[in-house]
Amino acid sequence: MRTFRTAVMASSLVVLLTFAGLLLAGRGGKQQLYRALGNLAEVLHLVHENYVDPVDLTTLERGYEGGFLEAIDPDAALLEAEEQPVLDAVPPFGLVLGRRLGCAAARRVLPGSPAGAAGIEEGEILERVGGRKTRTLSLWAVRRVLREAEGAGRSVELLVLDVRAEKRRSVTLAAGSWTVEPFTVESRDGVTVVTLAALAPGTAASLADSLREHLGAPVVLDIRDLVWGTEGEAVAVADLFAADGALGVWKGRRAGEKAFAADAGRIGDPPVTVIDRSTEAAGEILAAALGRAGATLVGQETAGRAPHLGVVQENGLRLVLPIAFWLGPDGEPLDGAGVLPSEEVEPAREGDPMLDRALEIAGEAYGRKAA
């Protein structure tokens, strides 16, 4: 027992003191920090000694590392020794992960992806990935399993739970090359409707080419369900509709501040943009930038989660952490606040009142401009 407790205390102090030095400086002082470390060691000891089944030390170690970091942010992670993260990488197999009922879950399924082809639906729980229980893994570790399989050209078996139907099924994510289908464009009642599903590299340039075929028509941009994408593409898409001025700013306690401004490459007026609670992360960066550029935002408040991630290193440990937050037009972080619509529209069980209202506003604005 003494050996176990010593090992736990030592590893806890090394890992958590580093975390604390990076993240908790000035938030409660050393006494509070050491009290938390002591409590953690006692909890681990009690679990190890009293849980109904023997507990593997590695499982405990992974659990407290993942739990501690995910309490800060779902995308935070402790990197393995040789791991080289690409923070803007396309999610493996097209699965944007979240946490639900303690397990990994499909937060978003990217169009054109193997996950979509396998029939995985958003909100479904991934109980096992490659035979491993996701309840005992951090989201970053689940991504690592998927990314390693995809990179090696191996298919992956999932055990998926549909909570609504209370049924489990086995799903195979097929290996093979695939490309994100980031947007669709259609014409409705003389209005060009762009549904933006992802902000993969090159999306802004492709969207500009598509919209040049619809010059003169009003545009509605639907970014509901827009979760994944690169920050650079979010700014670049907003820049298509901005004449000048600021498009966005991120700011961190140690990372400093970075601002993004419009260039002279505008192809059209700011679109009427549809947002709601499913607009998150890169989608919120885009929504805030379009709002700065003068776009009318229709729908519901966005999710309120737009961190700027980075890799930090100290004492031999490397972490993926939010090192800054994107700011809204009011200068306050989008995290916890989200982007507010210019005109709030309630969802409905039937029809799509948000999109209908956006089409109406776009048509009215175009009519006034034509007159």
Buried (B, 14 or more C-beta within 10 A) or exposed (E): EEEBBEEBBEBBBEBBBBBBEBBBEEEEEEEEBEEBBEEBBEEBBEBBEEEEEEBEEEEBBBBBBBEBBBEBBBBBBBBEEEBEBEEBEBBBBBBBBBBBEEBBBBBBBBBBBBBBBBEBEBBBBBBBBBEEBBBBBBBBBBBBBBBEBBEEEEBBEBBBBBEEEEEEEEBEBEBEEBEBBBBEBEEEEEBBBBBBBBBBBEBBEEBBEBBEEBEEBBBBBBBBBBBBBBBBBBBBBBBBBBEEEBBBBBBBEEBEEBEBEBEEEBBBBBBBBBBBBBBBBBBBBBBBBBBBBEBBBBBBBBBBBBBBBBBBEEEEBBBBBBBBBBBBBEEEBBBEBBBBBBEEBEEEEEEBBBBBBBBBBBBEBBEEEEE
